Amino acid sequence: MRKTLWIVAVLLVAALVWNRAPQPVPKIPPGTALPQASAPAGLRFALIKTADAKTLQAFTYAGGSPFKTAGINHIAVLVEHPQGRFLFDTGLGTEVEKQFATIPFWARPFLAFDNLHPAVGQLTAAKVAAPDRIILSHAHWDHASALGDFPDAKVWVTPAEKRFIDSGHPPTVLPTQFQFPAERWHLYELSSGPYAGFDRSLDLFGDGSAVLLPLPGHTPGSVGLLLSVPSGQRYFFVGDLAWNSAGITGPHRKFSLASKIVDLDAETNWQVLLQVRGLLDANPGLHVVPAHDTATHDAIGYFPNWVQ
Ligand SMILES: [Zn+2]
């Protein structure tokens, strides 16, 4: 165990030095204007903050400072549409301590969390009904931790992500989180055609207000959720495409050592990130929301506050 810790420490220091090395200027593809969406009255969303943590800014993106801290959030996004309610990711759930114990010891210090408030408890306290479906941005443990807290909810993943889950292992995928009856799975295709430069999409309610878009790389079946609310504001929840808004606006890759562990295909993730940056350039009012970026979430606010 001691030898492993030394290896991790040496790798970490080397990676932190490498993290500050200048990177080649990336080529950002031009984005297109987002198609019109008609968000119905009553559509709203809330960020449910289930836990948080502090880390070094250097650990969140290449070029980040090793002397500044950055907030890490674990959120679930509750979306209410007149035609249905769903969670986009679950955040950390009531069983997370048990789940966390199955992560290899060397990875735990980097994944530690604080201030646990699982979504199910927050919804119950606010007398808000549980959603009947959960759409995962991807299947990593910190996004799927609370699947067991909503046993009646269907679990939406793409076939590519399901295959990834079936072959997954700690520290990124915890198979115990997916041991539920087979009828809970809902495998879907991004079958609504091209959308804003993406080759595929899924328009969840047929009105353009909630559209799933492919963001492969971090995992094979990662998706983002583009949500339009009645005020006209548009939010793009991009999962772990980047851990920090600076990753998109920079643009910057992730911290290299962490990317090696968590990004299944870091180069594809980077190309998709550049595509999202191009989309942001073409739509400057778009709010791009990484799943773990506390500063971005703080600016939006948290459940029981709603955005509409
Ligand atoms: Zn992830």
Residues whose N, C-alpha, C, O or C-beta is under 5 A from the ligand:
A	BS01	ZN	H140 D240
